Amino acid sequence: KTKDQYTTDLSSMGKDYYDHALGTSIVIKKHSEHTRINEANFKKEFAWIYENAHKYGFIIRYPDACANHTGQNSNVRIHYRYIGVEHATYMHENHICLEEYIDLLKTKHNSVNTPLSVETENGNYDIYYIQFNGNHTSVPVPKGAKYTISGDNMNGFIVSVEK
């Protein structure tokens, strides 16, 4: 494909292109492109990274156990994606992938009144999802609170409020 095709036809690129295009992902592979390293081997050979990446806001983007949710697995290389410490901590502790996490927020924690509470080593957070509703979407946040708002690249916003 030409450079112009890449910039105009992103749908043909696949999910991990989006992660890398955003500058939020890294790939960990062993020795060469052709050496396969699945998640089980990664846990053994790179145990510290596997057990601590969430403390720095990173998740395995395509965990083997979630291939039915993500449509991909990590049988060639391991993708880590930065999503923030509070989100990565929850996902790590509950053994869920990004798609499951966003679905959880959309269905059960979809207002400022029904937040997901997450404790990390660095602080506690309330997290909730706000559905995009057209040209003007109001995203409520508690007055005086420290917060972040991130788009989910689909149809809403994830709000994380530091307690």
Backbone bond lengths (Angstrom), bond angles and torsions (degrees), N, CA, C in turn:
res aa  C-N    CA-C-N  psi(-1)  N-CA   C-N-CA  omega(-1)  CA-C   N-CA-C  phi
1 K - - - 1.456 - - 1.524 110.73 -
2 T 1.294 115.36 151.50 1.457 119.42 176.61 1.517 109.33 -86.01
3 K 1.302 115.56 166.12 1.463 120.74 178.87 1.532 110.61 -57.50
4 D 1.343 117.70 -40.88 1.462 120.86 179.90 1.519 111.47 -63.28
5 Q 1.316 117.48 -37.99 1.458 120.09 178.38 1.523 110.48 -65.23
6 Y 1.329 117.35 -37.49 1.463 119.93 178.87 1.517 111.25 -64.31
7 T 1.310 117.28 -38.47 1.451 119.04 -176.57 1.520 112.43 -80.17
8 T 1.324 118.15 -20.36 1.456 118.90 -178.32 1.520 113.68 -105.51
9 D 1.331 118.62 -18.77 1.460 121.27 -177.33 1.525 110.49 -123.27
10 L 1.324 116.60 64.96 1.451 121.19 -177.45 1.522 112.75 -68.24
11 S 1.309 119.20 -24.48 1.462 121.32 -177.13 1.522 111.81 -62.88
12 S 1.308 118.19 -25.75 1.464 120.63 -179.26 1.523 112.40 -81.21
13 M 1.306 117.93 -5.54 1.450 121.91 -173.14 1.521 114.34 -85.45
14 G 1.292 118.88 -21.36 1.452 120.27 -177.86 1.511 112.21 88.49
15 K 1.330 114.28 165.48 1.458 120.68 -174.21 1.521 113.78 -62.59
16 D 1.337 118.74 -42.33 1.456 116.40 -174.51 1.513 112.50 -72.23
17 Y 1.322 119.82 -16.60 1.460 120.05 173.05 1.525 110.06 -62.73
18 Y 1.323 117.08 -43.20 1.458 120.41 -179.52 1.523 110.73 -59.81
19 D 1.333 116.55 -45.16 1.454 120.62 179.73 1.526 111.03 -58.77
20 H 1.323 116.89 -44.59 1.462 120.26 -178.68 1.525 111.55 -73.59
21 A 1.315 117.79 -35.47 1.458 120.92 178.77 1.524 111.18 -64.30
22 L 1.325 116.78 -31.45 1.461 120.92 178.30 1.532 112.14 -75.27
23 G 1.327 116.74 -14.43 1.458 120.35 -178.00 1.515 112.66 76.22
24 T 1.333 117.01 22.71 1.459 120.92 -177.31 1.522 113.06 -106.79
25 S 1.322 118.22 0.30 1.459 120.64 -173.89 1.519 112.84 -124.39
26 I 1.327 113.07 152.86 1.454 121.46 171.58 1.526 107.29 -131.40
27 V 1.314 116.23 155.45 1.461 121.56 178.07 1.514 107.43 -115.95
28 I 1.330 115.53 132.17 1.453 120.73 175.09 1.513 106.63 -112.88
29 K 1.314 115.41 122.21 1.452 119.50 178.16 1.518 108.43 -135.44
30 K 1.301 115.14 161.43 1.454 120.63 -173.98 1.522 110.56 -103.33
31 H 1.304 116.29 117.29 1.464 125.79 170.72 1.524 115.79 64.86
32 S 1.330 118.29 -50.46 1.461 118.52 -178.84 1.521 109.22 -154.95
33 E 1.293 115.46 166.80 1.468 121.95 179.26 1.524 111.25 -58.70
34 H 1.328 117.45 -28.33 1.458 120.90 -173.83 1.526 114.09 -92.38
35 T 1.328 117.50 -6.32 1.460 119.97 177.77 1.514 108.20 -85.14
36 R 1.317 115.72 119.22 1.467 119.92 -179.36 1.521 109.78 -82.55
37 I 1.318 115.45 137.75 1.458 120.59 174.00 1.522 106.78 -137.64
38 N 1.311 115.48 109.92 1.458 118.31 179.54 1.525 109.29 -85.52
39 E 1.319 115.74 175.02 1.454 119.88 -174.80 1.529 111.98 -63.50
40 A 1.328 117.89 -37.83 1.467 120.94 179.69 1.523 110.70 -61.87
41 N 1.329 118.18 -44.13 1.463 121.35 177.46 1.524 111.56 -68.04
42 F 1.324 116.20 -36.60 1.461 120.57 178.41 1.529 109.76 -61.18
43 K 1.336 117.20 -42.69 1.475 121.47 178.74 1.517 111.36 -56.69
44 K 1.328 116.60 -37.82 1.471 121.02 -178.89 1.527 111.67 -76.86
45 E 1.323 116.08 -49.84 1.459 120.53 -172.18 1.527 113.81 -79.25
46 F 1.316 116.70 -27.02 1.467 121.67 -178.86 1.525 109.43 -127.20
47 A 1.334 115.81 48.50 1.466 122.23 -172.53 1.531 112.46 -56.79
48 W 1.333 117.38 -42.14 1.463 118.70 -177.52 1.528 111.09 -62.30
49 I 1.314 117.14 -45.17 1.469 120.43 178.83 1.517 109.39 -61.63
50 Y 1.331 116.61 -47.72 1.466 120.87 -177.50 1.530 111.26 -58.99
51 E 1.320 117.70 -40.93 1.464 121.46 -175.09 1.520 114.03 -85.89
52 N 1.324 118.31 -13.48 1.459 119.88 -174.34 1.526 115.73 -122.89
53 A 1.302 118.93 -10.08 1.468 121.00 -175.24 1.526 112.16 -57.05
54 H 1.325 117.40 -36.60 1.469 120.41 -179.12 1.528 111.99 -61.90
55 K 1.311 117.94 -28.93 1.469 122.00 179.15 1.524 111.51 -66.21
56 Y 1.332 115.89 -17.15 1.456 122.19 179.33 1.528 111.34 -110.68
57 G 1.342 116.33 6.90 1.457 121.27 175.22 1.517 115.84 93.52
58 F 1.341 118.47 10.58 1.461 121.71 -177.30 1.528 111.79 -105.96
59 I 1.336 115.14 145.89 1.463 122.58 174.87 1.525 109.02 -127.36
60 I 1.328 116.17 157.08 1.459 119.19 166.54 1.519 104.95 -73.03
61 R 1.305 116.14 120.13 1.462 120.68 -173.89 1.522 112.80 -68.85
62 Y 1.310 117.94 -36.72 1.465 121.08 -177.62 1.529 110.09 -126.22
63 P 1.339 117.50 72.55 1.467 118.62 179.75 1.527 110.78 -63.87
64 D 1.326 115.92 142.23 1.463 120.47 -178.05 1.526 112.23 -55.89
65 A 1.328 117.28 -39.72 1.463 121.05 -177.79 1.528 112.87 -67.21
66 C 1.315 117.24 -12.51 1.473 120.92 -176.28 1.519 112.64 -113.56
67 A 1.317 118.19 17.64 1.462 120.82 -177.44 1.523 111.95 -56.14
68 N 1.328 117.79 -32.27 1.466 119.71 178.89 1.534 112.07 -70.08
69 H 1.326 118.40 -21.49 1.473 122.00 177.36 1.524 111.69 -90.82
70 T 1.329 116.52 -37.73 1.465 120.58 -174.15 1.520 113.22 -92.55
71 G 1.334 116.28 -22.77 1.458 120.17 -175.97 1.514 113.05 79.89
72 Q 1.341 117.11 4.47 1.460 121.10 -179.81 1.521 108.93 -141.71
73 N 1.326 115.79 163.54 1.452 119.92 170.98 1.518 108.63 -134.90
74 S 1.311 115.17 176.20 1.469 119.78 -173.54 1.519 111.61 -103.72
75 N 1.327 118.19 36.97 1.466 118.88 -173.61 1.527 114.52 -76.16
76 V 1.302 119.72 -6.43 1.454 121.39 177.39 1.526 111.16 -113.97
77 R 1.307 116.96 -42.28 1.460 121.46 -178.36 1.524 108.42 -154.01
78 I 1.292 115.78 159.44 1.455 121.52 -177.73 1.528 108.55 -102.24
79 H 1.326 116.43 123.50 1.462 122.54 176.29 1.526 108.11 -97.76
80 Y 1.313 116.51 125.52 1.460 120.85 170.41 1.517 107.48 -108.56
81 R 1.321 115.88 137.16 1.462 120.65 179.17 1.516 109.32 -125.11
82 Y 1.326 115.65 136.66 1.463 120.94 175.87 1.525 108.72 -80.82
83 I 1.336 116.18 125.95 1.472 120.55 176.54 1.521 112.40 -131.28
84 G 1.308 117.94 -5.33 1.463 121.92 -178.23 1.523 110.76 109.37
85 V 1.309 115.75 146.23 1.464 121.58 -174.19 1.522 112.32 -60.76
86 E 1.322 117.66 -45.08 1.466 119.30 -176.10 1.527 111.79 -64.53
87 H 1.318 117.01 -40.58 1.469 120.93 -179.86 1.534 110.43 -71.15
88 A 1.330 116.34 -45.64 1.464 120.48 -179.47 1.527 111.41 -63.31
89 T 1.325 116.86 -38.48 1.465 120.61 179.11 1.521 110.55 -62.50
90 Y 1.317 117.27 -47.29 1.463 120.33 179.86 1.529 110.90 -61.60
91 M 1.311 116.41 -46.38 1.466 120.65 -178.70 1.525 110.82 -63.52
92 H 1.319 117.25 -41.67 1.465 121.52 179.40 1.526 110.56 -63.56
93 E 1.321 116.84 -47.79 1.463 120.90 -177.37 1.520 112.80 -67.04
94 N 1.326 117.17 -27.70 1.468 121.18 -176.83 1.527 113.40 -105.68
95 H 1.324 116.35 3.31 1.470 122.45 175.71 1.534 111.84 52.99
96 I 1.336 115.13 51.42 1.463 119.98 177.36 1.519 109.89 -124.91
97 C 1.323 115.74 158.54 1.465 120.93 179.52 1.530 109.75 -94.71
98 L 1.314 115.87 174.04 1.457 121.62 -177.21 1.526 112.10 -59.07
99 E 1.334 117.09 -41.49 1.465 120.13 179.83 1.523 111.02 -62.48
100 E 1.327 117.52 -41.86 1.464 120.93 178.45 1.526 111.06 -66.66
101 Y 1.325 116.14 -38.81 1.459 120.92 179.71 1.523 111.42 -63.71
102 I 1.318 116.56 -47.27 1.467 119.84 179.19 1.523 110.16 -63.90
103 D 1.319 117.46 -40.50 1.466 120.43 177.30 1.531 111.32 -61.86
104 L 1.328 117.18 -41.57 1.468 121.43 176.46 1.523 110.93 -58.64
105 L 1.328 116.30 -46.88 1.463 119.96 179.46 1.521 111.22 -62.85
106 K 1.341 116.59 -44.17 1.466 120.63 -178.70 1.523 112.65 -62.51
107 T 1.327 116.98 -37.49 1.466 119.88 -172.78 1.520 114.08 -93.14
108 K 1.335 118.26 -32.45 1.470 119.53 -174.29 1.522 114.92 -116.98
109 H 1.306 117.47 -19.18 1.468 120.48 -175.30 1.528 108.63 -129.89
110 N 1.333 115.14 56.57 1.462 121.20 -171.05 1.525 114.17 -105.72
111 S 1.323 115.73 29.20 1.469 119.16 171.07 1.522 108.86 -160.89
112 V 1.307 115.13 164.90 1.459 120.75 177.92 1.527 109.92 -62.31
113 N 1.331 117.83 -21.30 1.465 122.49 -178.61 1.526 113.68 -85.70
114 T 1.335 118.19 -10.66 1.468 121.46 -178.60 1.529 111.16 -129.86
115 P 1.329 117.46 54.89 1.466 118.63 -175.15 1.527 112.82 -73.98
116 L 1.307 114.31 157.81 1.451 122.89 169.49 1.530 105.89 -90.11
117 S 1.322 117.69 123.53 1.466 120.77 179.22 1.521 109.28 -93.70
118 V 1.333 115.97 129.40 1.462 121.75 -177.55 1.516 108.79 -130.22
119 E 1.332 115.79 131.66 1.460 122.09 175.33 1.518 108.75 -105.85
120 T 1.329 116.36 130.92 1.454 121.83 175.25 1.523 108.44 -122.56
121 E 1.317 116.44 173.96 1.461 120.21 176.86 1.520 111.67 -64.27
122 N 1.334 117.07 -23.62 1.470 121.49 -175.00 1.513 114.39 -104.97
123 G 1.322 118.28 -1.51 1.461 119.37 -179.62 1.512 111.89 157.40
124 N 1.318 114.59 176.95 1.463 121.93 -179.44 1.524 109.52 -116.55
125 Y 1.337 114.91 147.28 1.462 120.33 -173.57 1.517 111.27 -137.38
126 D 1.321 115.14 149.16 1.455 122.86 165.10 1.522 106.50 -108.25
127 I 1.328 115.92 131.32 1.465 121.16 -175.41 1.517 108.54 -127.01
128 Y 1.333 115.97 135.49 1.463 119.63 177.90 1.520 110.05 -150.37
129 Y 1.323 114.06 164.85 1.461 122.38 -175.07 1.523 109.37 -112.21
130 I 1.325 116.49 139.13 1.463 122.26 175.11 1.522 108.13 -122.65
131 Q 1.316 115.67 122.38 1.467 122.67 -179.57 1.527 110.70 -72.02
132 F 1.318 116.94 134.48 1.465 122.36 173.27 1.523 107.72 -67.91
133 N 1.320 117.36 131.82 1.462 119.69 -177.84 1.523 113.52 -127.84
134 G 1.294 116.60 38.21 1.462 119.48 176.50 1.511 112.07 115.52
135 N 1.322 115.68 -154.89 1.461 121.09 -175.33 1.522 113.76 -65.46
136 H 1.335 116.86 -28.21 1.462 120.34 -177.58 1.526 108.88 -129.23
137 T 1.322 116.25 110.45 1.459 121.25 178.37 1.513 108.50 -116.76
138 S 1.307 116.81 123.68 1.453 122.07 177.34 1.524 108.50 -87.33
139 V 1.329 116.41 128.50 1.459 121.64 179.48 1.530 107.55 -114.82
140 P 1.337 116.35 103.33 1.470 119.09 -177.48 1.527 112.12 -74.85
141 V 1.339 115.23 138.96 1.459 121.89 174.27 1.529 107.72 -137.59
142 P 1.328 117.57 147.70 1.463 119.82 178.30 1.529 111.17 -62.09
143 K 1.311 115.62 137.86 1.460 121.25 -179.03 1.531 110.40 -62.54
144 G 1.328 115.78 132.55 1.451 122.56 177.45 1.522 114.84 78.65
145 A 1.310 117.82 2.06 1.464 120.97 -177.83 1.528 111.21 -86.58
146 K 1.328 115.20 153.53 1.456 121.52 172.76 1.528 106.37 -89.21
147 Y 1.340 117.04 127.34 1.462 119.64 -174.15 1.524 110.78 -148.40
148 T 1.339 114.39 164.61 1.454 121.61 169.89 1.520 107.69 -129.85
149 I 1.310 115.88 148.66 1.461 122.32 175.66 1.524 106.79 -126.61
150 S 1.327 115.48 126.00 1.461 120.77 -179.90 1.513 109.26 -126.42
151 G 1.324 117.14 136.51 1.452 120.25 172.00 1.511 109.91 -72.23
152 D 1.326 117.06 149.01 1.469 119.83 178.63 1.528 111.39 -94.03
153 N 1.327 117.66 8.29 1.467 124.07 -180.00 1.526 112.61 63.17
154 M 1.315 116.40 18.19 1.464 120.40 177.95 1.528 110.14 -131.70
155 N 1.334 115.54 -75.68 1.460 117.02 -175.98 1.519 113.66 -156.80
156 G 1.327 116.61 33.46 1.450 117.87 178.82 1.513 113.39 -171.40
157 F 1.331 113.86 -171.39 1.456 121.98 -175.37 1.518 109.95 -131.31
158 I 1.314 116.35 140.10 1.454 122.07 175.32 1.516 106.74 -106.44
159 V 1.315 115.26 123.18 1.471 122.13 -178.23 1.514 108.32 -108.04
160 S 1.310 116.45 131.86 1.456 122.51 178.17 1.527 107.62 -124.05
161 V 1.327 116.14 117.99 1.459 121.83 -176.10 1.522 109.00 -112.82
162 E 1.324 116.45 122.92 1.457 120.72 177.75 1.525 109.19 -74.95
163 K 1.323 116.19 130.17 1.481 120.37 179.52 1.507 110.69 -85.84
